[in-house]
Amino acid sequence: MIDYLLALATVTLAWWISTGLVLLLNRLGMKWQRASLLAVTALVLLSLVYLPGRSEDRSAAGALLGFGQGLIIWAWLEMTYLMGVITGPRKTSCPPDAGTPLRFWLGLQTSLYHEISVIAMVALVVFVAGDGPNQVAAATCISLWLMRWSAKLNLFLGVRNYNSDWFPAHLQYLDSYTRRAPMNWLFPVSVTLGTTVAVLLLGQAMATNDSFLRSANLLVSALLSLAVLEHWFLMYPFGESVLWRWALAPTPGPAPAVDEKPSQAA
């Protein structure tokens, strides 16, 4: 149980910090965004270069490093989308009278290029990792990819609690493609499948004495658990915004000019 708590704490801290940094960077100036994207791009290239060797590292530390590589790659994908670098051909709001099929098609166009880039990057990670025993980086990317698609489909079908103000100003039009609803048919399927896989991985971790398998399964299980929690955030208000208050706070602007001219007496 101590191992699981440590894995959960590690994944939660990484999730909290990475989410907050992405939110913060989208509220800073273009100079900060470009510099951060360049830095993360360099880290992604390094991760891909060292991924073949990491896939052969069958140790608890190797599992943790593979998990970190997967998170870095996924952070780059999220940053390119939220910063508007890779989105889609459509950058306007959904027509108010659009039916469900048309809304889905137009919504897909808003992120089409990004969805293709996600599939291509995940496929690249799987290919570069090869058939080595350490597939934690690939499992991390695949888990985040599938749970992200699940979350986006839930947003499309209708959720109760959605922080549309988390989107930067240049992506606010995306809110018009979502719906507010007390429940949708996909939500119970999403949380049930995500929870089931997380529990199965936890069971495998607890049933082995292999330090690598225990660490690998615990890390991915904890990641899926947090992804399921994020799905619950979409339906029920837990006040989760307070977790990232430091990232969501408006950045200070320039101080207002002060009129230093002496006032004239009437």
Backbone as CSV, one residue per row, in Angstrom:
resi,resn,N_x,N_y,N_z,CA_x,CA_y,CA_z,C_x,C_y,C_z
1,MET,0.820,-1.208,0.000,0.000,0.000,0.000,0.858,1.265,0.000
2,ILE,2.033,1.196,0.679,2.924,2.356,0.687,3.378,2.683,-0.727
3,ASP,3.688,1.638,-1.514,4.117,1.854,-2.899,3.033,2.563,-3.698
4,TYR,1.766,2.140,-3.503,0.682,2.761,-4.247,0.517,4.216,-3.835
5,LEU,0.610,4.498,-2.549,0.466,5.875,-2.079,1.578,6.760,-2.627
6,LEU,2.803,6.219,-2.689,3.905,6.990,-3.261,3.691,7.237,-4.745
7,ALA,3.223,6.218,-5.472,2.951,6.386,-6.901,1.835,7.400,-7.112
8,LEU,0.765,7.294,-6.298,-0.346,8.232,-6.428,0.101,9.652,-6.122
9,ALA,0.949,9.809,-5.100,1.446,11.139,-4.752,2.311,11.705,-5.873
10,THR,3.166,10.859,-6.466,4.033,11.299,-7.561,3.217,11.733,-8.770
11,VAL,2.256,10.898,-9.160,1.436,11.206,-10.331,0.568,12.433,-10.063
12,THR,0.008,12.541,-8.864,-0.843,13.688,-8.534,-0.047,14.983,-8.575
13,LEU,1.156,14.963,-8.014,1.995,16.157,-8.038,2.355,16.546,-9.466
14,ALA,2.705,15.561,-10.289,3.041,15.839,-11.689,1.829,16.385,-12.437
15,TRP,0.655,15.797,-12.185,-0.591,16.247,-12.820,-0.933,17.665,-12.398
16,TRP,-0.809,17.960,-11.108,-1.161,19.275,-10.587,-0.225,20.351,-11.136
17,ILE,1.083,20.075,-11.105,2.058,21.063,-11.567,1.961,21.275,-13.077
18,SER,1.892,20.170,-13.848,1.862,20.304,-15.312,0.595,21.002,-15.780
19,THR,-0.549,20.665,-15.183,-1.795,21.338,-15.552,-1.720,22.823,-15.226
20,GLY,-1.219,23.138,-14.039,-1.107,24.531,-13.639,-0.165,25.319,-14.517
21,LEU,0.970,24.725,-14.886,1.922,25.435,-15.733,1.349,25.724,-17.109
22,VAL,0.610,24.756,-17.670,-0.007,24.979,-18.978,-1.031,26.103,-18.885
23,LEU,-1.849,26.109,-17.830,-2.837,27.174,-17.639,-2.146,28.525,-17.450
24,LEU,-1.067,28.532,-16.681,-0.355,29.778,-16.425,0.280,30.331,-17.694
25,LEU,0.917,29.464,-18.457,1.597,29.919,-19.668,0.621,30.514,-20.672
26,ASN,-0.607,30.006,-20.695,-1.593,30.539,-21.622,-2.107,31.902,-21.205
27,ARG,-1.747,32.353,-20.002,-2.137,33.672,-19.549,-0.975,34.648,-19.512
28,LEU,0.197,34.154,-19.872,1.355,35.023,-19.977,1.516,35.495,-21.422
29,GLY,2.480,36.324,-21.643,2.672,36.898,-22.967,3.225,35.905,-23.966
30,MET,3.206,36.310,-25.236,3.680,35.459,-26.321,5.148,35.097,-26.159
31,LYS,5.932,36.009,-25.572,7.359,35.734,-25.379,7.559,34.529,-24.484
32,TRP,6.806,34.451,-23.371,6.903,33.322,-22.463,6.403,32.038,-23.119
33,GLN,5.345,32.157,-23.890,4.784,30.974,-24.536,5.767,30.375,-25.533
34,ARG,6.370,31.225,-26.338,7.319,30.729,-27.333,8.532,30.093,-26.671
35,ALA,9.045,30.754,-25.628,10.220,30.216,-24.943,9.906,28.872,-24.292
36,SER,8.740,28.775,-23.655,8.381,27.516,-22.994,8.142,26.409,-24.005
37,LEU,7.521,26.737,-25.131,7.267,25.719,-26.150,8.570,25.218,-26.758
38,LEU,9.517,26.125,-26.974,10.824,25.706,-27.486,11.534,24.793,-26.494
39,ALA,11.448,25.149,-25.206,12.099,24.336,-24.184,11.489,22.945,-24.105
40,VAL,10.154,22.871,-24.128,9.487,21.576,-24.043,9.725,20.773,-25.325
41,THR,9.797,21.453,-26.474,10.104,20.758,-27.727,11.476,20.086,-27.651
42,ALA,12.442,20.793,-27.063,13.770,20.196,-26.891,13.710,18.980,-25.973
43,LEU,12.902,19.061,-24.908,12.758,17.930,-23.996,12.083,16.744,-24.690
44,VAL,11.120,17.030,-25.567,10.449,15.961,-26.308,11.447,15.249,-27.222
45,LEU,12.282,16.027,-27.909,13.281,15.414,-28.789,14.256,14.540,-27.997
46,LEU,14.662,15.035,-26.828,15.545,14.231,-25.980,14.836,12.959,-25.497
47,SER,13.562,13.100,-25.165,12.800,11.927,-24.711,12.715,10.874,-25.798
48,LEU,12.486,11.309,-27.028,12.385,10.362,-28.138,13.737,9.717,-28.441
49,VAL,14.816,10.503,-28.300,16.145,9.962,-28.557,16.492,8.871,-27.538
50,TYR,16.148,9.118,-26.268,16.494,8.170,-25.206,15.416,7.108,-24.969
51,LEU,14.302,7.198,-25.695,13.220,6.243,-25.476,13.607,4.802,-25.801
52,PRO,14.337,4.525,-26.892,14.725,3.123,-27.162,15.539,2.513,-26.022
53,GLY,16.478,3.280,-25.470,17.255,2.774,-24.356,16.412,2.619,-23.098
54,ARG,15.488,3.566,-22.886,14.630,3.488,-21.713,13.720,2.269,-21.782
55,SER,13.309,1.896,-22.983,12.413,0.747,-23.105,13.084,-0.557,-22.694
56,GLU,14.415,-0.542,-22.621,15.143,-1.732,-22.179,15.466,-1.690,-20.689
57,ASP,15.151,-0.583,-20.042,15.471,-0.407,-18.623,14.349,-0.996,-17.764
58,ARG,14.593,-2.172,-17.269,13.556,-2.873,-16.503,13.827,-2.710,-15.005
59,SER,13.672,-1.473,-14.540,13.871,-1.178,-13.132,12.772,-0.229,-12.675
60,ALA,12.626,-0.090,-11.364,11.618,0.827,-10.839,11.912,2.257,-11.261
61,ALA,13.198,2.636,-11.246,13.576,3.979,-11.694,13.294,4.153,-13.188
62,GLY,13.522,3.097,-13.969,13.230,3.155,-15.393,11.754,3.358,-15.666
63,ALA,10.908,2.725,-14.866,9.466,2.918,-15.013,9.090,4.358,-14.734
64,LEU,9.679,4.946,-13.697,9.381,6.334,-13.347,9.880,7.291,-14.425
65,LEU,11.070,7.041,-14.947,11.606,7.895,-16.011,10.779,7.768,-17.289
66,GLY,10.331,6.548,-17.603,9.470,6.363,-18.766,8.156,7.115,-18.605
67,PHE,7.628,7.097,-17.399,6.407,7.847,-17.120,6.645,9.344,-17.327
68,GLY,7.793,9.833,-16.852,8.123,11.241,-17.050,8.254,11.602,-18.514
69,GLN,8.849,10.714,-19.313,8.971,10.966,-20.750,7.599,11.057,-21.402
70,GLY,6.697,10.159,-21.009,5.350,10.206,-21.561,4.636,11.497,-21.214
71,LEU,4.806,11.978,-19.979,4.178,13.229,-19.565,4.727,14.423,-20.336
72,ILE,6.036,14.431,-20.562,6.639,15.538,-21.314,6.091,15.590,-22.731
73,ILE,5.995,14.424,-23.362,5.461,14.366,-24.727,4.014,14.826,-24.750
74,TRP,3.236,14.388,-23.757,1.834,14.798,-23.726,1.700,16.294,-23.425
75,ALA,2.549,16.829,-22.556,2.511,18.262,-22.253,2.764,19.083,-23.510
76,TRP,3.678,18.611,-24.346,3.951,19.317,-25.611,2.716,19.330,-26.499
77,LEU,2.025,18.204,-26.580,0.814,18.132,-27.389,-0.252,19.098,-26.869
78,GLU,-0.420,19.153,-25.556,-1.409,20.054,-24.968,-1.028,21.510,-25.208
79,MET,0.244,21.820,-25.078,0.695,23.197,-25.266,0.496,23.662,-26.701
80,THR,0.790,22.807,-27.663,0.621,23.211,-29.060,-0.841,23.500,-29.387
81,TYR,-1.748,22.822,-28.675,-3.173,23.064,-28.915,-3.645,24.338,-28.220
82,LEU,-3.377,24.439,-26.929,-3.865,25.582,-26.167,-3.219,26.892,-26.592
83,MET,-2.007,26.831,-27.111,-1.355,28.041,-27.592,-1.723,28.368,-29.024
84,GLY,-2.556,27.519,-29.634,-3.044,27.795,-30.986,-2.058,27.472,-32.084
85,VAL,-0.992,26.721,-31.751,0.018,26.385,-32.759,-0.508,25.301,-33.698
86,ILE,-1.137,24.270,-33.137,-1.715,23.183,-33.937,-3.157,22.996,-33.475
87,THR,-4.104,23.429,-34.282,-5.522,23.288,-33.924,-6.282,22.606,-35.053
88,GLY,-6.926,23.388,-35.889,-7.699,22.834,-36.998,-8.059,23.924,-37.987
89,PRO,-8.692,23.568,-39.105,-9.006,24.565,-40.127,-10.127,25.525,-39.730
90,ARG,-10.971,25.143,-38.781,-12.088,26.000,-38.379,-11.754,26.716,-37.076
91,LYS,-11.916,28.034,-37.076,-11.586,28.836,-35.903,-12.717,29.793,-35.559
92,THR,-13.952,29.361,-35.810,-15.111,30.186,-35.510,-16.117,29.381,-34.692
93,SER,-17.081,30.086,-34.115,-18.073,29.446,-33.257,-19.026,28.580,-34.062
94,CYS,-19.688,27.669,-33.365,-20.678,26.795,-33.995,-21.962,27.578,-34.236
95,PRO,-22.578,27.454,-35.405,-23.864,28.127,-35.641,-24.896,27.685,-34.605
96,PRO,-25.697,28.602,-34.086,-26.646,28.250,-33.026,-27.668,27.198,-33.446
97,ASP,-28.007,27.145,-34.730,-29.037,26.222,-35.195,-28.468,24.893,-35.706
98,ALA,-27.172,24.643,-35.488,-26.557,23.404,-35.990,-27.074,22.204,-35.212
99,GLY,-27.489,21.155,-35.943,-27.904,19.912,-35.303,-26.705,19.129,-34.785
100,THR,-26.974,18.020,-34.118,-25.898,17.246,-33.503,-24.867,16.741,-34.507
101,PRO,-25.265,16.142,-35.651,-24.255,15.674,-36.608,-23.391,16.809,-37.153
102,LEU,-24.037,17.954,-37.477,-23.272,19.081,-38.007,-22.358,19.668,-36.931
103,ARG,-22.839,19.759,-35.710,-22.019,20.284,-34.618,-20.798,19.393,-34.395
104,PHE,-20.976,18.079,-34.505,-19.844,17.166,-34.357,-18.830,17.381,-35.478
105,TRP,-19.308,17.491,-36.702,-18.416,17.658,-37.848,-17.657,18.978,-37.775
106,LEU,-18.377,20.041,-37.432,-17.714,21.341,-37.321,-16.767,21.363,-36.128
107,GLY,-17.168,20.719,-35.033,-16.289,20.648,-33.874,-15.017,19.883,-34.165
108,LEU,-15.120,18.819,-34.949,-13.939,18.058,-35.331,-12.972,18.928,-36.129
109,GLN,-13.521,19.798,-36.965,-12.677,20.667,-37.772,-11.891,21.675,-36.929
110,THR,-12.399,22.004,-35.739,-11.678,22.965,-34.902,-10.378,22.397,-34.354
111,SER,-10.267,21.070,-34.292,-9.042,20.464,-33.736,-8.510,19.334,-34.610
112,LEU,-8.891,19.326,-35.883,-8.543,18.208,-36.763,-7.040,18.006,-36.866
113,TYR,-6.298,19.084,-37.108,-4.845,18.945,-37.252,-4.218,18.446,-35.953
114,HIS,-4.758,18.907,-34.842,-4.205,18.488,-33.566,-4.502,17.017,-33.290
115,GLU,-5.715,16.573,-33.626,-6.045,15.161,-33.410,-5.135,14.264,-34.247
116,ILE,-4.841,14.703,-35.463,-3.926,13.940,-36.310,-2.524,13.926,-35.700
117,SER,-2.095,15.071,-35.164,-0.762,15.136,-34.558,-0.677,14.257,-33.317
118,VAL,-1.773,14.169,-32.548,-1.782,13.301,-31.366,-1.633,11.841,-31.772
119,ILE,-2.416,11.423,-32.766,-2.338,10.039,-33.236,-0.938,9.737,-33.767
120,ALA,-0.381,10.694,-34.536,0.951,10.488,-35.103,2.009,10.399,-34.004
121,MET,1.899,11.252,-32.983,2.896,11.241,-31.916,2.802,9.969,-31.080
122,VAL,1.581,9.549,-30.755,1.421,8.312,-29.986,1.973,7.127,-30.780
123,ALA,1.665,7.103,-32.087,2.192,6.026,-32.932,3.723,6.068,-32.965
124,LEU,4.291,7.275,-33.008,5.752,7.407,-33.018,6.355,6.891,-31.721
125,VAL,5.725,7.213,-30.590,6.225,6.743,-29.300,6.199,5.217,-29.246
126,VAL,5.100,4.627,-29.690,4.989,3.166,-29.695,6.062,2.560,-30.604
127,PHE,6.279,3.169,-31.758,7.270,2.653,-32.702,8.685,2.766,-32.150
128,VAL,9.008,3.942,-31.593,10.367,4.168,-31.089,10.656,3.288,-29.873
129,ALA,9.638,3.073,-29.030,9.826,2.227,-27.847,10.106,0.783,-28.239
130,GLY,9.626,0.383,-29.415,9.886,-0.967,-29.889,9.219,-2.021,-29.021
131,ASP,9.877,-3.159,-28.899,9.301,-4.268,-28.135,10.030,-4.494,-26.821
132,GLY,10.682,-3.447,-26.301,11.372,-3.559,-25.026,10.401,-3.790,-23.882
133,PRO,10.876,-4.285,-22.757,9.985,-4.585,-21.637,9.408,-3.355,-20.951
134,ASN,10.067,-2.210,-21.076,9.585,-0.985,-20.423,8.746,-0.175,-21.413
135,GLN,7.443,-0.315,-21.309,6.520,0.380,-22.204,5.698,1.440,-21.440
136,VAL,6.263,1.955,-20.350,5.523,2.901,-19.518,5.259,4.212,-20.263
137,ALA,6.235,4.699,-21.025,6.035,5.943,-21.772,4.892,5.787,-22.768
138,ALA,4.879,4.673,-23.495,3.806,4.423,-24.458,2.470,4.261,-23.748
139,ALA,2.451,3.522,-22.636,1.208,3.324,-21.895,0.676,4.643,-21.343
140,THR,1.587,5.530,-20.929,1.188,6.844,-20.427,0.521,7.664,-21.518
141,CYS,1.154,7.719,-22.692,0.598,8.491,-23.804,-0.736,7.914,-24.277
142,ILE,-0.821,6.591,-24.376,-2.062,5.956,-24.834,-3.187,6.207,-23.840
143,SER,-2.893,6.101,-22.541,-3.920,6.332,-21.522,-4.430,7.760,-21.588
144,LEU,-3.518,8.724,-21.689,-3.927,10.128,-21.760,-4.702,10.415,-23.043
145,TRP,-4.291,9.806,-24.123,-4.973,9.993,-25.410,-6.413,9.489,-25.346
146,LEU,-6.610,8.277,-24.883,-7.953,7.701,-24.844,-8.858,8.441,-23.845
147,MET,-8.314,8.797,-22.684,-9.126,9.506,-21.702,-9.422,10.931,-22.156
148,ARG,-8.527,11.510,-22.933,-8.793,12.844,-23.485,-9.921,12.781,-24.495
149,TRP,-9.895,11.786,-25.372,-11.003,11.625,-26.319,-12.315,11.397,-25.580
150,SER,-12.270,10.607,-24.524,-13.470,10.364,-23.739,-14.006,11.660,-23.144
151,ALA,-13.111,12.475,-22.591,-13.535,13.745,-21.999,-14.128,14.673,-23.054
152,LYS,-13.513,14.730,-24.234,-14.026,15.616,-25.275,-15.390,15.157,-25.778
153,LEU,-15.588,13.857,-25.895,-16.898,13.356,-26.315,-17.954,13.625,-25.250
154,ASN,-17.572,13.539,-23.985,-18.506,13.871,-22.913,-18.885,15.346,-22.968
155,LEU,-17.911,16.201,-23.256,-18.206,17.626,-23.400,-19.152,17.874,-24.560
156,PHE,-18.964,17.142,-25.631,-19.834,17.293,-26.794,-21.260,16.847,-26.480
157,LEU,-21.400,15.733,-25.785,-22.728,15.192,-25.478,-23.440,15.979,-24.388
158,GLY,-22.669,16.575,-23.481,-23.275,17.393,-22.442,-22.799,17.034,-21.052
159,VAL,-22.258,18.013,-20.348,-21.811,17.831,-18.967,-22.388,18.963,-18.120
160,ARG,-22.340,18.765,-16.829,-22.957,19.729,-15.917,-21.987,20.824,-15.494
161,ASN,-20.730,20.476,-15.348,-19.752,21.404,-14.771,-18.554,21.509,-15.701
162,TYR,-18.406,22.654,-16.352,-17.339,22.815,-17.340,-16.764,24.217,-17.226
163,ASN,-15.462,24.303,-16.966,-14.798,25.598,-16.805,-14.340,26.118,-18.159
164,SER,-15.255,26.702,-18.907,-14.906,27.211,-20.231,-13.946,28.384,-20.154
165,ASP,-13.895,29.066,-19.005,-12.990,30.207,-18.873,-11.534,29.779,-18.765
166,TRP,-11.292,28.454,-18.654,-9.910,27.985,-18.644,-9.265,28.098,-20.019
167,PHE,-10.087,28.171,-21.055,-9.547,28.334,-22.397,-8.985,29.738,-22.547
168,PRO,-7.853,29.888,-23.245,-7.361,31.233,-23.535,-8.324,31.958,-24.467
169,ALA,-8.181,33.262,-24.559,-9.133,34.088,-25.310,-9.263,33.640,-26.762
170,HIS,-8.154,33.220,-27.381,-8.210,32.867,-28.795,-8.895,31.525,-29.052
171,LEU,-9.254,30.786,-27.975,-9.951,29.512,-28.143,-11.341,29.519,-27.485
172,GLN,-11.829,30.669,-27.093,-13.121,30.739,-26.421,-14.278,30.272,-27.309
173,TYR,-14.089,30.308,-28.621,-15.144,29.855,-29.526,-15.433,28.362,-29.368
174,LEU,-14.510,27.608,-28.778,-14.721,26.173,-28.596,-15.888,25.878,-27.656
175,ASP,-16.200,26.821,-26.794,-17.302,26.603,-25.852,-18.625,26.391,-26.575
176,SER,-18.776,26.958,-27.766,-20.039,26.840,-28.499,-20.270,25.422,-29.022
177,TYR,-19.246,24.568,-29.000,-19.390,23.191,-29.482,-19.706,22.214,-28.352
178,THR,-19.719,22.703,-27.117,-20.031,21.854,-25.973,-21.487,22.054,-25.575
179,ARG,-21.969,21.191,-24.698,-23.345,21.297,-24.220,-23.366,21.134,-22.707
180,ARG,-24.334,21.775,-22.063,-24.543,21.612,-20.621,-25.724,20.668,-20.416
181,ALA,-25.511,19.623,-19.653,-26.556,18.631,-19.387,-26.254,17.949,-18.061
182,PRO,-27.294,17.508,-17.333,-27.061,16.828,-16.058,-26.389,15.467,-16.212
183,MET,-26.491,14.855,-17.396,-25.900,13.529,-17.616,-25.949,13.225,-19.104
184,ASN,-25.064,12.320,-19.548,-25.128,11.811,-20.916,-24.805,10.321,-20.865
185,TRP,-25.127,9.601,-21.920,-25.007,8.144,-21.916,-23.557,7.676,-21.847
186,LEU,-22.601,8.499,-22.316,-21.204,8.069,-22.356,-20.532,8.167,-20.992
187,PHE,-20.963,9.095,-20.158,-20.271,9.330,-18.889,-20.140,8.064,-18.039
188,PRO,-21.232,7.343,-17.749,-21.060,6.122,-16.932,-20.176,5.078,-17.595
189,VAL,-20.205,5.008,-18.921,-19.330,4.074,-19.629,-17.868,4.474,-19.435
190,SER,-17.598,5.770,-19.561,-16.226,6.272,-19.441,-15.651,5.996,-18.055
191,VAL,-16.397,6.382,-17.015,-15.860,6.224,-15.654,-15.781,4.748,-15.258
192,THR,-16.714,3.940,-15.771,-16.684,2.509,-15.445,-15.477,1.826,-16.078
193,LEU,-15.246,2.083,-17.366,-14.102,1.470,-18.046,-12.783,1.972,-17.461
194,GLY,-12.684,3.294,-17.246,-11.457,3.840,-16.684,-11.160,3.287,-15.304
195,THR,-12.191,3.209,-14.466,-12.021,2.678,-13.121,-11.658,1.196,-13.155
196,THR,-12.291,0.442,-14.047,-12.015,-0.999,-14.150,-10.569,-1.267,-14.520
197,VAL,-10.068,-0.544,-15.529,-8.672,-0.743,-15.944,-7.722,-0.332,-14.826
198,ALA,-8.032,0.788,-14.151,-7.179,1.248,-13.050,-7.125,0.211,-11.935
199,VAL,-8.261,-0.392,-11.604,-8.309,-1.404,-10.550,-7.561,-2.668,-10.976
200,LEU,-7.715,-3.062,-12.248,-7.004,-4.242,-12.737,-5.491,-4.042,-12.665
201,LEU,-5.035,-2.855,-13.056,-3.602,-2.573,-12.978,-3.125,-2.541,-11.525
202,LEU,-3.952,-1.991,-10.648,-3.609,-1.985,-9.232,-3.497,-3.419,-8.698
203,GLY,-4.428,-4.270,-9.113,-4.378,-5.669,-8.684,-3.129,-6.359,-9.165
204,GLN,-2.721,-6.094,-10.417,-1.494,-6.699,-10.935,-0.271,-6.193,-10.182
205,ALA,-0.299,-4.900,-9.810,0.827,-4.343,-9.073,0.955,-4.981,-7.692
206,MET,-0.177,-5.191,-7.044,-0.154,-5.755,-5.704,0.161,-7.258,-5.696
207,ALA,-0.016,-7.900,-6.848,0.160,-9.352,-6.904,1.566,-9.769,-7.319
208,THR,2.456,-8.805,-7.576,3.794,-9.153,-8.050,4.855,-8.668,-7.078
209,ASN,5.972,-9.369,-7.055,7.133,-8.949,-6.282,8.184,-8.283,-7.166
210,ASP,7.882,-8.193,-8.466,8.795,-7.559,-9.419,8.686,-6.038,-9.246
211,SER,9.777,-5.391,-8.870,9.745,-3.947,-8.582,9.380,-3.128,-9.813
212,PHE,9.855,-3.563,-11.002,9.514,-2.827,-12.213,8.026,-2.930,-12.522
213,LEU,7.494,-4.155,-12.538,6.080,-4.337,-12.853,5.193,-3.629,-11.828
214,ARG,5.594,-3.665,-10.573,4.799,-2.993,-9.549,4.784,-1.479,-9.790
215,SER,5.951,-0.903,-10.043,6.023,0.544,-10.279,5.282,0.943,-11.548
216,ALA,5.483,0.186,-12.626,4.846,0.510,-13.899,3.329,0.468,-13.781
217,ASN,2.800,-0.594,-13.201,1.349,-0.725,-13.076,0.763,0.311,-12.117
218,LEU,1.495,0.609,-11.045,1.002,1.601,-10.088,0.941,2.988,-10.712
219,LEU,1.956,3.351,-11.486,1.988,4.676,-12.110,0.835,4.854,-13.099
220,VAL,0.636,3.874,-13.964,-0.441,3.985,-14.955,-1.806,3.899,-14.271
221,SER,-1.918,3.068,-13.235,-3.174,2.973,-12.487,-3.518,4.302,-11.829
222,ALA,-2.515,4.951,-11.223,-2.753,6.252,-10.592,-3.120,7.304,-11.626
223,LEU,-2.483,7.249,-12.789,-2.799,8.196,-13.858,-4.242,8.040,-14.323
224,LEU,-4.667,6.803,-14.528,-6.049,6.556,-14.937,-7.031,6.978,-13.844
225,SER,-6.656,6.797,-12.608,-7.520,7.210,-11.500,-7.746,8.718,-11.526
226,LEU,-6.690,9.480,-11.795,-6.830,10.933,-11.881,-7.645,11.338,-13.104
227,ALA,-7.493,10.609,-14.212,-8.281,10.894,-15.400,-9.763,10.644,-15.144
228,VAL,-10.067,9.584,-14.399,-11.455,9.320,-14.019,-11.966,10.439,-13.104
229,LEU,-11.123,10.895,-12.185,-11.511,11.999,-11.305,-11.833,13.252,-12.115
230,GLU,-11.045,13.518,-13.149,-11.325,14.672,-13.999,-12.677,14.523,-14.700
231,HIS,-13.056,13.301,-15.045,-14.384,13.074,-15.620,-15.468,13.426,-14.603
232,TRP,-15.261,13.053,-13.345,-16.234,13.404,-12.311,-16.313,14.914,-12.133
233,PHE,-15.188,15.605,-12.294,-15.194,17.062,-12.217,-16.143,17.671,-13.257
234,LEU,-16.276,16.997,-14.414,-17.148,17.519,-15.472,-18.621,17.454,-15.107
235,MET,-18.970,16.565,-14.196,-20.381,16.381,-13.862,-20.786,17.023,-12.541
236,TYR,-19.858,17.092,-11.611,-20.213,17.583,-10.288,-19.213,18.637,-9.843
237,PRO,-19.701,19.789,-9.399,-18.781,20.864,-8.972,-18.114,20.533,-7.642
238,PHE,-16.815,20.317,-7.694,-16.044,20.040,-6.495,-15.205,21.244,-6.070
239,GLY,-15.350,22.366,-6.804,-14.507,23.515,-6.513,-13.062,23.271,-6.874
240,GLU,-12.857,22.491,-7.970,-11.491,22.106,-8.331,-10.643,23.284,-8.784
241,SER,-11.278,24.395,-9.149,-10.507,25.556,-9.606,-9.543,26.066,-8.544
242,VAL,-9.894,25.832,-7.284,-9.018,26.303,-6.206,-7.663,25.611,-6.250
243,LEU,-7.594,24.419,-6.840,-6.329,23.700,-6.931,-5.313,24.437,-7.792
244,TRP,-5.818,25.206,-8.760,-4.934,25.926,-9.687,-5.166,27.424,-9.606
245,ARG,-5.508,27.908,-8.417,-5.740,29.345,-8.261,-4.485,30.132,-8.606
246,TRP,-3.332,29.567,-8.279,-2.070,30.241,-8.570,-1.815,30.384,-10.064
247,ALA,-2.396,29.479,-10.859,-2.201,29.536,-12.307,-3.302,30.311,-13.005
248,LEU,-4.493,30.343,-12.408,-5.633,30.994,-13.033,-5.749,32.465,-12.672
249,ALA,-5.010,32.921,-11.671,-5.083,34.317,-11.274,-4.634,35.196,-12.427
250,PRO,-5.334,36.306,-12.694,-4.942,37.182,-13.800,-3.545,37.733,-13.596
251,THR,-2.794,37.772,-14.664,-1.450,38.323,-14.582,-1.521,39.828,-14.445
252,PRO,-0.643,40.405,-13.631,-0.717,41.848,-13.422,-0.371,42.615,-14.679
253,GLY,-1.162,43.597,-14.965,-0.912,44.433,-16.133,-0.124,45.659,-15.738
254,PRO,0.180,46.526,-16.709,0.924,47.733,-16.389,0.107,48.642,-15.491
255,ALA,0.775,49.337,-14.610,0.079,50.241,-13.702,-0.536,51.381,-14.476
256,PRO,-1.723,51.840,-14.072,-2.378,52.933,-14.784,-1.559,54.214,-14.656
257,ALA,-1.616,54.966,-15.739,-0.880,56.235,-15.755,-1.487,57.185,-14.745
258,VAL,-0.627,57.949,-14.054,-1.089,58.905,-13.053,-0.889,60.301,-13.579
259,ASP,-1.930,61.082,-13.532,-1.861,62.454,-13.987,-1.167,63.298,-12.920
260,GLU,0.057,63.713,-13.217,0.841,64.430,-12.230,0.666,65.940,-12.328
261,LYS,-0.198,66.405,-13.250,-0.407,67.839,-13.363,-1.139,68.363,-12.145
262,PRO,-0.729,69.442,-11.586,-1.430,69.999,-10.427,-2.819,70.453,-10.829
263,SER,-3.761,70.209,-9.952,-5.119,70.648,-10.246,-5.243,72.138,-10.121
264,GLN,-6.033,72.751,-10.971,-6.228,74.181,-10.963,-7.440,74.528,-10.109
265,ALA,-7.266,75.565,-9.324,-8.394,75.998,-8.500,-9.417,76.677,-9.364
266,ALA,-10.667,76.522,-8.979,-11.728,77.129,-9.756,-11.681,78.623,-9.619
